[in-house]
Amino acid sequence: MRIRKKKWAEPELSVCNFYVKNPEENAGKWMQAFKKEQPLYLEIGCGKGGFAGQLALKNPDKNIIALDIKVDMLGVGRRTIVKLFEDAGKTQDDITNLLLVKYNVEMLAKSLRLTIRLTDFSSTSVIRGREQSTKSADLHTTKSLKCTKHS
């Protein structure tokens, strides 16, 4: 998704308690980045943060890492998530099960020390967490991930 430069994004994220600036420092110890150890969910390409924010708000028993490559998009996501929590009567300090992370997804396998092989699995696309059948080439087809850990 294209997004215009947001001059305020980096300064706001730099003081955000749920933004991870250097994700490489958490390699192998992501659970320690959260207040509670609980199931971990990964949203790749979190965009404006609406889905990740709602997931975190409705599921305090799950930890969510929301990745995006663009710091400007993460800035918008931070504002979206804060608003969702405030609308629910909560504060920014209540956002303890969600982390925003600037990261190039193409480097994900390397960071996790995984070998990932993508294979066509179905023609079902996932849009905002809902599955929809499609013939459109513009939507991303779900792939099965076969992962093996490097020794």
C-alpha positions as CSV (number, residue, x, y, z in Angstrom):
1,M,0.0,0.0,0.0
2,R,1.3,3.4,-0.9
3,I,1.4,6.0,1.9
4,R,2.7,9.6,2.0
5,K,5.5,10.5,4.2
6,K,4.4,11.3,7.8
7,K,6.9,13.6,9.5
8,W,5.3,12.8,12.8
9,A,5.5,9.0,12.6
10,E,9.1,8.4,13.7
11,P,9.0,10.9,16.7
12,E,5.7,9.4,17.9
13,L,7.0,5.8,17.5
14,S,10.2,6.7,19.3
15,V,8.2,7.3,22.6
16,C,5.7,4.6,22.0
17,N,5.8,1.8,24.6
18,F,4.6,-0.9,22.2
19,Y,7.0,-0.1,19.3
20,V,10.1,-2.2,18.7
21,K,12.8,-0.3,16.9
22,N,15.5,-3.0,16.7
23,P,13.7,-6.3,16.3
24,E,17.0,-8.2,15.8
25,E,17.6,-7.7,19.6
26,N,14.6,-9.9,20.4
27,A,15.7,-12.8,18.2
28,G,15.0,-16.0,20.1
29,K,13.4,-14.2,23.0
30,W,10.2,-12.5,21.8
31,M,8.2,-13.7,24.8
32,Q,10.4,-11.6,27.1
33,A,9.3,-8.5,25.1
34,F,5.7,-9.0,26.5
35,K,4.5,-8.6,30.1
36,K,2.9,-12.1,30.1
37,E,4.0,-15.3,28.4
38,Q,1.0,-16.4,26.3
39,P,0.4,-17.6,22.7
40,L,2.1,-15.5,20.1
41,Y,0.5,-14.3,16.9
42,L,2.2,-12.6,13.9
43,E,0.5,-10.2,11.5
44,I,2.6,-9.7,8.4
45,G,1.9,-6.4,6.7
46,C,-0.2,-4.8,9.5
47,G,-0.9,-1.7,7.5
48,K,-3.0,0.9,9.4
49,G,-3.2,-1.4,12.4
50,G,-6.9,-1.9,12.7
51,F,-6.9,-5.7,12.6
52,A,-4.0,-6.1,15.0
53,G,-5.5,-3.5,17.4
54,Q,-8.9,-5.2,17.4
55,L,-7.3,-8.6,17.9
56,A,-5.2,-7.3,20.8
57,L,-8.2,-5.6,22.4
58,K,-10.5,-8.6,22.1
59,N,-7.9,-11.2,23.0
60,P,-5.8,-10.1,26.1
61,D,-4.8,-13.7,26.4
62,K,-2.8,-13.5,23.2
63,N,0.5,-11.7,22.3
64,I,0.5,-10.1,18.8
65,I,3.5,-8.9,16.8
66,A,2.4,-6.6,14.0
67,L,5.0,-6.2,11.2
68,D,5.2,-3.6,8.5
69,I,8.1,-2.4,6.4
70,K,7.1,1.3,6.4
71,V,7.6,3.4,9.5
72,D,4.9,5.9,8.2
73,M,2.4,3.0,8.1
74,L,3.3,2.0,11.6
75,G,2.8,5.6,12.8
76,V,-0.7,5.5,11.4
77,G,-1.1,2.1,13.0
78,R,0.0,3.4,16.4
79,R,-2.7,6.1,16.2
80,T,-5.3,3.6,15.1
81,I,-4.5,1.2,17.9
82,V,-4.4,3.9,20.6
83,K,-7.8,5.1,19.4
84,L,-9.3,1.6,19.5
85,F,-8.1,1.2,23.1
86,E,-9.3,4.6,24.2
87,D,-12.7,4.0,22.6
88,A,-12.9,0.9,24.8
89,G,-12.2,2.9,27.9
90,K,-8.5,1.9,28.1
91,T,-5.2,3.8,28.0
92,Q,-2.0,3.4,26.1
93,D,-0.6,1.6,29.2
94,D,-3.1,-1.1,28.7
95,I,-1.6,-2.0,25.3
96,T,0.7,-4.8,26.7
97,N,-0.1,-7.7,24.4
98,L,0.8,-6.0,21.1
99,L,4.1,-4.9,19.5
100,L,4.5,-2.8,16.4
101,V,7.7,-3.8,14.5
102,K,9.3,-2.2,11.5
103,Y,10.7,-5.1,9.5
104,N,11.2,-6.3,6.0
105,V,9.3,-9.6,5.8
106,E,11.6,-10.9,3.2
107,M,14.2,-11.1,6.0
108,L,11.8,-13.0,8.3
109,A,13.1,-16.5,7.5
110,K,16.7,-15.4,8.1
111,S,15.9,-13.8,11.5
112,L,13.9,-16.8,12.7
113,R,16.6,-19.2,11.4
114,L,14.0,-20.9,9.3
115,T,14.0,-22.3,5.8
116,I,10.6,-21.5,4.2
117,R,9.3,-23.1,1.0
118,L,6.1,-21.7,-0.4
119,T,3.8,-23.9,-2.3
120,D,0.4,-23.2,-3.7
121,F,-2.2,-24.5,-1.3
122,S,-5.5,-23.0,-2.4
123,S,-7.1,-20.2,-4.2
124,T,-8.5,-18.7,-1.1
125,S,-7.5,-15.2,-0.2
126,V,-7.3,-13.8,3.3
127,I,-8.6,-10.3,3.6
128,R,-8.7,-8.7,7.1
129,G,-8.8,-12.1,8.7
130,R,-11.7,-13.4,6.6
131,E,-11.4,-16.0,3.9
132,Q,-12.9,-15.2,0.5
133,S,-12.7,-17.2,-2.7
134,T,-11.5,-15.1,-5.6
135,K,-10.3,-15.2,-9.2
136,S,-8.6,-11.8,-9.0
137,A,-4.9,-11.8,-9.5
138,D,-4.6,-8.6,-7.5
139,L,-5.3,-10.4,-4.2
140,H,-2.7,-12.6,-2.5
141,T,-3.3,-16.3,-2.6
142,T,-2.8,-18.1,0.7
143,K,0.3,-20.3,0.7
144,S,1.2,-23.2,2.9
145,L,4.5,-22.6,4.8
146,K,6.8,-25.5,5.3
147,C,9.4,-24.5,7.9
148,T,12.4,-26.3,9.2
149,K,14.7,-24.9,11.9
150,H,18.4,-24.4,11.1
151,S,20.7,-26.2,13.4
